[in-house]
Amino acid sequence: MGSDFQAIPIIDISAFLEKIDDPRMGDDKEVLEVIRQLDDACKEAGFFYVKGHGIPDSLVKEVKDATRKFFNLPYEEKVKIKMTSASGHRGYQEVAENITLGKPDMHEAIDCYSEMEPGKYGALGQPLEGSNLWPDYPSNFKVVMEEYICLLKDLSRKIMRGIALALGGPPNAFEGDRAGDSFWVMRLLGYPVLSDIPEMQRTDTGCGAHTDYGLLTLVNQDDEINALQVRNRSGEWISAPPIPCTFVCNIGDMLKIWSNGLYESTLHRVINNSPKYRVSVAFFYEPNFDAAVEPFDFYTGVPLDVHFDVTAKDLHSAVPMTRWMRREMQESLMLPMKLLIYINQQNYAAVD
């Protein structure tokens, strides 16, 4: 749906988390208020901050510190874990290798995915098979990141319980065959100071305007730098500044489909005009690799202009090889063309 929002709402989910496994949670007034706020935020902005999330502030900071230390390493050290097809597109990506809407993005990154057993999803899953690549330095990097991933997976599952209730379904609607075995993705991102990038390589965007293709994203932002922007229905770019002890959350294209268009997958971008290097850690909570992505049968509200019959593995297999690996869309026949066309028409039309 979307709206002309002027600020990203902040939602305290602490009362909701206290009752998360209570079968009568839907009868609690405080829980119902959190669900109402989630519903409103997903309809109007597609973005919201969560506080009271229970993730230790010390770990949140440690993750960003480890990320910054890695990106401060010499180039020769960083490319020891360089992203390749042999690693299932996991690992380090240099500045300007990521392409959005035809323009190089001014960031470097490490991509980590849920590790997939060889052959589990046949030929369709093969491009994403492999193990995550962990650097030798900082020495605590792997331990810190794996602890963080475990906690973020659980927090995401809990937030999705609230969203399921907001849509009128059971709290476990996004578990089991849908997202009970989430094919999660984590991107550790570093945005250099623009003046430090060679002029011939430089563009004005840290990450170009796009929607996330998946279910739910939780962003751990740099505490000091305001760079994330979200586009409202009128075309204004609204700032999403860092707020201490919060995550910025947004919904993706798959949740838009599951909600039958009620919830908005909103365009956003990163413009780092700061004189300081910026880090950000984005955790993408995705459905099961082979989940069917189609409007819920219990929610039949506002319809999309296009109805889809697609599985999550189509999206997982196509997106990393297009936006992230700069392959032409036509190279992948895995994603139904009607969905490719729809998503990209939405992105291009919205930034004209």
ROVEX-271115 format. One line per field, with one value per residue (C-alpha): residue number from 1; residue in one letter; z, y, x. Coordinates in nm, 4 decimals, m for minus. Layout:
# ROVEX-271115
num <- NUM,...
residu <- A,...
Z <- Z,...
Y <- Y,...
X <- X,...
//
This chain:
# ROVEX-271115
num <- 1,2,3,4,5,6,7,8,9,10,11,12,13,14,15,16,17,18,19,20,21,22,23,24,25,26,27,28,29,30,31,32,33,34,35,36,37,38,39,40,41,42,43,44,45,46,47,48,49,50,51,52,53,54,55,56,57,58,59,60,61,62,63,64,65,66,67,68,69,70,71,72,73,74,75,76,77,78,79,80,81,82,83,84,85,86,87,88,89,90,91,92,93,94,95,96,97,98,99,100,101,102,103,104,105,106,107,108,109,110,111,112,113,114,115,116,117,118,119,120,121,122,123,124,125,126,127,128,129,130,131,132,133,134,135,136,137,138,139,140,141,142,143,144,145,146,147,148,149,150,151,152,153,154,155,156,157,158,159,160,161,162,163,164,165,166,167,168,169,170,171,172,173,174,175,176,177,178,179,180,181,182,183,184,185,186,187,188,189,190,191,192,193,194,195,196,197,198,199,200,201,202,203,204,205,206,207,208,209,210,211,212,213,214,215,216,217,218,219,220,221,222,223,224,225,226,227,228,229,230,231,232,233,234,235,236,237,238,239,240,241,242,243,244,245,246,247,248,249,250,251,252,253,254,255,256,257,258,259,260,261,262,263,264,265,266,267,268,269,270,271,272,273,274,275,276,277,278,279,280,281,282,283,284,285,286,287,288,289,290,291,292,293,294,295,296,297,298,299,300,301,302,303,304,305,306,307,308,309,310,311,312,313,314,315,316,317,318,319,320,321,322,323,324,325,326,327,328,329,330,331,332,333,334,335,336,337,338,339,340,341,342,343,344,345,346,347,348,349,350,351,352
residu <- M,G,S,D,F,Q,A,I,P,I,I,D,I,S,A,F,L,E,K,I,D,D,P,R,M,G,D,D,K,E,V,L,E,V,I,R,Q,L,D,D,A,C,K,E,A,G,F,F,Y,V,K,G,H,G,I,P,D,S,L,V,K,E,V,K,D,A,T,R,K,F,F,N,L,P,Y,E,E,K,V,K,I,K,M,T,S,A,S,G,H,R,G,Y,Q,E,V,A,E,N,I,T,L,G,K,P,D,M,H,E,A,I,D,C,Y,S,E,M,E,P,G,K,Y,G,A,L,G,Q,P,L,E,G,S,N,L,W,P,D,Y,P,S,N,F,K,V,V,M,E,E,Y,I,C,L,L,K,D,L,S,R,K,I,M,R,G,I,A,L,A,L,G,G,P,P,N,A,F,E,G,D,R,A,G,D,S,F,W,V,M,R,L,L,G,Y,P,V,L,S,D,I,P,E,M,Q,R,T,D,T,G,C,G,A,H,T,D,Y,G,L,L,T,L,V,N,Q,D,D,E,I,N,A,L,Q,V,R,N,R,S,G,E,W,I,S,A,P,P,I,P,C,T,F,V,C,N,I,G,D,M,L,K,I,W,S,N,G,L,Y,E,S,T,L,H,R,V,I,N,N,S,P,K,Y,R,V,S,V,A,F,F,Y,E,P,N,F,D,A,A,V,E,P,F,D,F,Y,T,G,V,P,L,D,V,H,F,D,V,T,A,K,D,L,H,S,A,V,P,M,T,R,W,M,R,R,E,M,Q,E,S,L,M,L,P,M,K,L,L,I,Y,I,N,Q,Q,N,Y,A,A,V,D
Z <- 0.0000,0.1169,0.2351,0.2497,0.5782,0.7018,0.9630,1.0330,1.3291,1.6408,1.7974,2.1431,2.1131,2.4681,2.5907,2.2824,2.3317,2.6919,2.5678,2.2435,2.3198,2.5159,2.3196,2.4512,2.3441,2.1053,2.4009,2.5785,2.5418,2.5297,2.2712,2.0616,2.0680,1.9337,1.6618,1.5668,1.5391,1.3262,1.0994,1.0562,0.9893,0.7288,0.5500,0.5574,0.5394,0.4987,0.7472,1.1263,1.4101,1.6841,2.0384,2.3417,2.1157,2.3730,2.1703,2.3975,2.3071,2.3647,2.0906,1.8499,1.8938,1.8753,1.5374,1.3945,1.5473,1.3933,1.0587,1.0677,1.1624,0.8662,0.6168,0.7590,0.6547,0.3520,0.0215,0.0017,0.3254,0.2308,m0.1028,0.0736,0.1220,m0.2161,m0.3394,m0.6182,m0.7749,m0.6125,m0.2691,m0.3556,m0.3991,m0.0379,0.0703,0.0059,m0.2641,m0.3640,m0.3927,m0.7124,m0.7838,m0.6682,m0.9310,m0.8677,m1.1545,m1.3811,m1.1566,m0.9381,m0.5648,m0.3527,m0.0892,m0.0129,0.1542,0.2934,0.2069,0.4333,0.3576,0.5296,0.4471,0.2170,0.2019,m0.1425,m0.3558,m0.1117,m0.3712,m0.6871,m0.9773,m0.8682,m0.5358,m0.6698,m0.7373,m0.3680,m0.2183,m0.0138,0.3207,0.4504,0.4263,0.7531,0.7763,1.0089,1.1459,1.3624,1.5514,1.7102,1.3798,1.3187,1.6813,1.7083,1.3759,1.4380,1.7784,1.6209,1.3368,1.5842,1.7877,1.4812,1.3352,1.6564,1.6819,1.3193,1.3789,1.6700,1.4746,1.1961,1.4562,1.5209,1.1496,1.1028,1.3725,1.2130,0.8873,1.0692,1.0648,1.3371,1.5014,1.3361,0.9825,0.8769,1.0337,0.9131,0.5331,0.4863,0.6954,0.9555,0.7900,0.6840,0.4033,0.5801,0.4333,0.6164,0.4434,0.6236,0.4444,0.4381,0.2737,0.2080,0.2114,m0.1490,m0.1898,m0.1131,m0.4213,m0.7570,m0.9532,m1.2614,m1.0446,m0.8229,m0.8227,m0.5766,m0.4182,m0.1538,m0.2604,m0.5322,m0.4880,m0.4536,m0.2653,m0.0734,m0.2413,0.0695,0.3859,0.6634,0.6943,1.0204,0.9851,1.2468,1.1470,1.2129,1.5291,1.3994,1.0293,0.8782,0.5276,0.4874,0.3016,0.2374,m0.0408,0.0452,m0.1903,m0.2966,m0.4045,m0.1107,0.0365,0.4128,0.6381,0.8601,1.1044,1.3476,1.6817,1.9708,2.0822,1.7795,1.4547,1.1376,0.9913,0.6481,0.4576,0.1209,m0.2016,m0.0764,0.2203,m0.0124,m0.2162,0.0919,0.2184,m0.1240,m0.1602,0.1778,0.3037,0.1143,0.0001,m0.0030,m0.2108,m0.0142,m0.0815,0.0925,0.0320,0.2403,0.2283,0.5600,0.5897,0.7830,0.6761,0.7455,0.8409,0.8425,0.9004,0.7236,0.8230,0.5764,0.7214,0.4215,0.3700,0.3290,0.0031,m0.1504,0.0118,m0.2092,m0.2216,m0.2870,m0.1079,0.2189,0.1978,0.5277,0.3948,0.0744,0.1020,m0.1381,m0.4470,m0.6402,m1.0052,m1.0894,m0.9218,m0.8782,m0.8666,m0.7570,m0.5013,m0.2783,m0.4462,m0.7743,m0.6031,m0.4031,m0.7131,m0.9426,m0.7289,m0.6162,m0.9786,m1.1074,m0.8673,m0.6665,m0.9345,m1.2252,m1.4476,m1.7060,m1.6013,m1.9229,m1.8167,m1.5455,m1.6498,m1.2897,m1.2019,m1.3856,m1.6216,m1.5029,m1.1562,m1.2856,m1.5007,m1.2184,m0.9565,m1.1928,m1.3364,m0.9796,m0.9063,m1.2264,m1.2276,m0.8683,m0.9257,m1.2563
Y <- 0.0000,0.2692,0.6238,0.9709,0.8918,1.1520,0.9405,0.5737,0.4468,0.3078,m0.0025,m0.1361,m0.5128,m0.6060,m0.6806,m0.8926,m1.0941,m1.1736,m1.3593,m1.4936,m1.8622,m1.8143,m1.9760,m1.6989,m1.4169,m1.2831,m1.1971,m0.9762,m0.6002,m0.5082,m0.7768,m0.6584,m0.3045,m0.4232,m0.6215,m0.3129,m0.1057,m0.3716,m0.3859,m0.0083,0.0147,m0.2627,m0.1037,0.2570,0.2603,m0.0968,0.0133,0.0363,0.0456,m0.2169,m0.1548,m0.3801,m0.6628,m0.8401,m0.8579,m0.7467,m0.4010,m0.5291,m0.7923,m0.5442,m0.3177,m0.6033,m0.7102,m0.3601,m0.3304,m0.6617,m0.5542,m0.2249,m0.3983,m0.6341,m0.3544,m0.1683,m0.4575,m0.4257,m0.5252,m0.8342,m0.9658,m0.8960,m1.0784,m1.3962,m1.4556,m1.3123,m1.4061,m1.6656,m1.9027,m2.1900,m2.0500,m2.0303,m1.6522,m1.6109,m1.3933,m1.0525,m0.8158,m0.5108,m0.1530,m0.1020,m0.4758,m0.4644,m0.3146,m0.1624,m0.0234,m0.0336,0.1749,0.0537,0.0809,0.2565,m0.0112,m0.3232,m0.6245,m0.9744,m1.2017,m1.4934,m1.7347,m2.0217,m2.3168,m2.5641,m2.9383,m3.0432,m3.1828,m3.0875,m2.8796,m3.0363,m2.8286,m2.5218,m2.5002,m2.5841,m2.2218,m2.1390,m2.4495,m2.3945,m2.2797,m1.9274,m1.7761,m1.6371,m1.4152,m1.4960,m1.1422,m1.0178,m1.3411,m1.3351,m1.2671,m1.6080,m1.6637,m1.3198,m1.3462,m1.6956,m1.5938,m1.2864,m1.4886,m1.7339,m1.4550,m1.2605,m1.5710,m1.6163,m1.2482,m1.2477,m1.5551,m1.3785,m1.0585,m1.2683,m1.4196,m1.0704,m1.0015,m1.3315,m1.2299,m0.8857,m1.0545,m1.2517,m1.5834,m1.8113,m1.6995,m1.9842,m1.9004,m1.8222,m2.1355,m2.4954,m2.5198,m2.1424,m2.0217,m2.2893,m2.3512,m1.9951,m1.9478,m1.6439,m1.4013,m1.1582,m0.8741,m0.6900,m0.3573,m0.0877,0.2511,0.4434,0.8206,0.9161,1.1297,0.8204,0.6399,0.7042,0.9615,0.7415,0.4681,0.6944,0.7337,0.9252,0.6259,0.3858,0.1529,0.2396,0.2458,m0.1033,m0.3183,m0.6259,m0.9441,m1.1534,m1.1627,m0.9398,m0.7386,m0.6222,m0.3566,m0.2822,0.0716,0.2712,0.4717,0.8018,0.8310,0.9112,0.7594,0.5284,0.6815,0.5418,0.6571,0.7431,0.7319,1.0950,1.0259,1.1978,1.0383,1.0108,0.9707,0.6622,0.7855,0.5529,0.5268,0.3667,0.0185,m0.0367,m0.2293,m0.0805,m0.3390,m0.3545,m0.6029,m0.7529,m0.8576,m1.2065,m1.0691,m0.8273,m1.1270,m1.3293,m1.0344,m1.0044,m0.6486,m0.5206,m0.4728,m0.2577,m0.3560,m0.0059,0.1425,0.2504,0.3595,0.4594,0.7970,0.8309,1.1961,1.1684,1.2374,0.9091,0.5440,0.3877,0.0270,m0.1492,m0.5103,m0.6271,m0.9563,m1.0934,m1.3430,m1.5373,m1.8205,m2.1815,m2.2214,m2.4218,m2.2439,m2.1636,m1.7857,m1.6969,m1.4895,m1.6437,m1.8160,m1.6538,m1.3022,m1.2085,m0.8292,m0.5756,m0.7696,m0.7183,m0.6204,m0.9392,m1.2741,m1.5005,m1.8688,m1.8834,m2.0546,m1.8927,m2.0903,m1.9126,m1.5805,m1.7011,m1.8517,m1.5565,m1.2509,m1.3252,m1.3881,m1.0674,m0.7751,m0.9071,m1.0849,m0.8507,m1.1294,m1.0314,m1.1360,m1.3256,m1.5670,m1.7145,m1.8999,m1.9991,m1.6977,m1.6709,m1.3765,m1.2251,m1.1833,m1.0475,m0.7973,m0.6940,m0.6371,m0.4440,m0.2350,m0.1389,m0.0375,0.1568,0.3325,0.4439,0.6161,0.7878
X <- 0.0000,0.2425,0.1791,0.3321,0.5066,0.7542,0.9331,1.0016,0.7935,0.9626,0.8066,0.8915,0.8438,0.9493,0.5947,0.5337,0.8538,0.7595,0.4492,0.5949,0.5330,0.2104,m0.0767,m0.3033,m0.0722,m0.3367,m0.5613,m0.3063,m0.3683,0.0004,0.0669,m0.2272,m0.0888,0.2473,0.0691,m0.1327,0.1841,0.3538,0.0497,0.0392,0.4125,0.4087,0.1132,0.2278,0.6071,0.7273,0.9962,1.0104,1.2604,1.2397,1.3586,1.3265,1.4472,1.6639,1.9869,2.2755,2.4052,2.7583,2.7169,2.5559,2.8584,3.1082,2.9663,3.0139,3.3606,3.4708,3.3252,3.5145,3.8412,3.8086,3.7465,4.0479,4.2738,4.5029,4.3463,4.5688,4.4195,4.0584,4.0763,4.1875,3.8141,3.7099,3.3631,3.3639,3.1147,3.3066,3.2189,2.8499,2.8830,2.9937,3.2829,3.4379,3.3169,3.5208,3.3971,3.1906,3.1475,2.7854,2.5543,2.2110,2.0029,2.3058,2.5350,2.8240,2.7581,3.0180,3.0519,3.2497,3.0933,3.1162,2.8257,2.7334,2.4487,2.2791,2.5038,2.3319,2.3953,2.5230,2.2422,1.9658,1.7812,1.9207,2.0494,1.8546,2.0345,2.3800,2.4949,2.4432,2.6029,2.9160,3.0499,3.0901,3.4372,3.5704,3.8798,4.1691,4.1545,3.9943,4.0546,3.7071,3.5298,3.3707,3.2657,3.1052,2.9236,2.7887,2.6527,2.4921,2.3368,2.1840,2.0229,1.9046,1.7408,1.5433,1.4501,1.3359,1.1215,0.9548,0.8883,0.7363,0.5011,0.3686,0.3323,0.1472,m0.1012,m0.1347,m0.2368,m0.5047,m0.3239,m0.1866,0.1396,0.3313,0.2149,0.5738,0.7200,0.7248,0.7174,0.7343,1.0285,1.0955,1.4338,1.5138,1.7647,1.9098,2.1614,2.3916,2.5780,2.8543,2.8858,3.1503,3.0927,3.4163,3.4423,3.3603,3.6705,3.8818,3.7453,3.9189,3.7186,3.6766,3.5226,3.3122,2.9326,2.7161,2.5399,2.6607,2.3793,2.1295,1.7527,1.6086,1.3622,1.4738,1.3570,1.2927,1.0860,1.2265,1.5498,1.7104,1.9805,2.2444,2.3483,2.6623,2.5933,2.7281,2.6417,2.3023,2.2956,1.9938,1.6975,1.3488,1.1159,0.7550,0.4579,0.5069,0.8633,1.0325,1.3412,1.2920,1.5931,1.6233,1.8894,2.0654,1.8843,2.0755,1.9630,1.7381,1.7361,1.5909,1.3530,1.1950,0.9871,1.0722,0.9054,0.8165,0.6219,0.4454,0.3300,0.2319,0.0236,m0.1434,m0.0134,m0.1317,0.2250,0.4712,0.8181,0.9641,1.2427,1.5473,1.9042,2.2267,2.3936,2.7096,2.8124,2.9923,3.3659,3.3851,3.3853,3.0429,2.9678,2.6328,2.5293,2.2146,2.0514,1.7962,1.5497,1.4263,1.1785,1.2824,1.4709,1.1859,0.8891,0.5904,0.5419,0.1792,m0.0864,m0.2048,m0.5414,m0.6431,m0.5774,m0.7556,m0.7544,m0.6082,m0.4930,m0.1718,m0.2023,m0.0120,m0.0719,0.2272,0.3012,0.6647,0.8833,1.1429,1.4206,1.3427,1.4115,1.7117,1.8711,1.8127,1.8776,2.2353,2.3291,2.1741,2.1960,2.4905,2.6918,2.6081,2.4787,2.2206,1.8708,1.8238,2.0999,1.8776,1.5664,1.5007,1.2867,0.9534,0.9777,0.6492,0.8012,1.1327,0.9454,0.7116,0.9837,1.2082,0.9259,0.8382,1.1979,1.2592,0.9210,0.9608,1.2948,1.2141
//
